[in-house]
Amino acid sequence: MGLMRYSDRDELPLDGARDRETDRRSATGPWIAPTSSGPLRARMSLPGSKSLTNRELVLAALADGPSVVRRPLHSRDTALMVEALRALGAGIHEQPGDGGFGPDLRVAPAELAGGISIEAGLAGTVMRFVPIVAALALGPVAFDGDPSARRRPMRTTIQALRDLGVDVADDGTGTLPFTVHGTGEVQGGELAIDASASSQFVSGLLLAAPRFIDGLVLRHTGERLPSMPHIEMTIAVLAARGVTVESPEPGVWIVPPAPIRALDVTIEPDLSNAAPFLAAALVAGGSVTVTGWPASTTQVGDRLLDLLPRYGARIDRDGDVVTVTGRGAAELAGVELELAEGGELAPTFAGLAALAGAPGRITGIAHLRGHETDRLAALAADLGGLGARVTELDDGLAFEPAPLQGGPWRSYEDHRMATTGALVGLAVEGVAVDDIGATAKTLPEFPELWSRMLRGGDPLRSVDPLLWPGV
């Protein structure tokens, strides 16, 4: 692999993929979040969606011929997915891309083989999608991840594989580490799971189900199912490759046994990564513009255009260019949000709620306890440590107005916790994020781009070479 360097230009992609450890600022001390000195006026573009990139990589590895994934996200999560699929036998090679977003990826399917170990890091898509693929491989595939990953819910995936007749050894823990003993095929058929903790349990099964001998009839048995847009995204990418998933009733999906068509795809920009940048306009005042916004999308980040106005934002849209204008933290409204279908946006909205001058509440996000960290507890602890009056609820957070002051902010190895610390720091001097390098999970160049945004959109200069680990 070669090195990539950005040239100076008026518009810099929110892209780059520096090794997570080399970008980790906690090695030399905390990152002091810059405070805004005036209204913003910034314009930027976004790298590819992590959710779409990793779904398309899985389908390309299971397809009936080679595919090209154009403008993929280059981050730790996507690098881990590439390495996992390569270890199983898929050929994944770089080829020149366009638009300054780094190389495209050509994926050539191959016979899947075990006898390997896979590192999941903290990537939910790797730890919940790839074990189902591994069941189609011949031989054992061992899975493990970061220490924090061993706390993430995995019992649903493990039990689903067992119910499908696949041997999984986990020493009874229901978590990482575990080993999938694949036999080269999965019979499929009817399967019932409780996916209340994460929609990824459903998506992982749907992605591989066309390769099951009998396909799959999947039924969700829990009382709630968070993040339905992510399941709709999975169904859409399958449909584009010739696999029609039927849903005769809510919580039931029927996937026929079918070839997964080879397809060259272009990944949409990651709209959830836009959240802290667009929200910055409300905290600092002024405007932030994002280019390349898709006309229609299954990404949950698209909801920002409906939700940010509730906090006082003005949204202007001209084709694929979206501009958010705000009046500053003093003008933030108190809002009650139900975010069951947009939980990954909750940390950004929690930052806004803590700065608002009126009570607010975010509910429907109990499933965030099983993300990179328990995000409800982490947000309550970090914001409370700065003086916020925040109460942890069974399924969310409640806020009362209170003045904030600077202090330490823990990222908990969670990219969205780190970006929320930066957002709050725009209005509160002295917010010290212990590990801004956690943003390498989905947006490695976040610190530099955040600084660029505050400089009024000046080009980012003298960027160190960017290395995508493992590719």
Sequence and secondary structure as in RCSB ss.txt:
>XXXX:A:sequence
MGLMRYSDRDELPLDGARDRETDRRSATGPWIAPTSSGPLRARMSLPGSKSLTNRELVLAALADGPSVVRRPLHS
RDTALMVEALRALGAGIHEQPGDGGFGPDLRVAPAELAGGISIEAGLAGTVMRFVPIVAALALGPVAFDGDPSAR
RRPMRTTIQALRDLGVDVADDGTGTLPFTVHGTGEVQGGELAIDASASSQFVSGLLLAAPRFIDGLVLRHTGERL
PSMPHIEMTIAVLAARGVTVESPEPGVWIVPPAPIRALDVTIEPDLSNAAPFLAAALVAGGSVTVTGWPASTTQV
GDRLLDLLPRYGARIDRDGDVVTVTGRGAAELAGVELELAEGGELAPTFAGLAALAGAPGRITGIAHLRGHETDR
LAALAADLGGLGARVTELDDGLAFEPAPLQGGPWRSYEDHRMATTGALVGLAVEGVAVDDIGATAKTLPEFPELW
SRMLRGGDPLRSVDPLLWPGV
>XXXX:A:secstr
   B     SS BS     TTTT GGGT  EE     S EEEEEE  B HHHHHHHHHHHHHSSS EEEES   S
HHHHHHHHHHHHHT EEEEE  STTS  EEEEE    B SEEEE TT HHHHHHHHHHHTTSEEEEEEE  GGGG
GS  HHHHHHHHHTT EEE TT SSSSEEEEEES    EEEEE  TT THHHHHHHHHGGGSTT EEEEE SS  
  HHHHHHHHHHHHHTT   B SSTTEEEE         EE  B SGGGHHHHHHHHHH EEEEEE   SS   G
GGGHHHHGGGGT EEEEETTEEEEEE  GGG    EEE TT GGGHHHHHHHHHH SS EEEES GGGGGSSS H
HHHHHHHHHHTT EEEE SSSEEEE      EEE  TT HHHHHHHHHHHTTSTTEEES GGGGGGT TTHHHHH
HHHHTTS    S   B  TT 
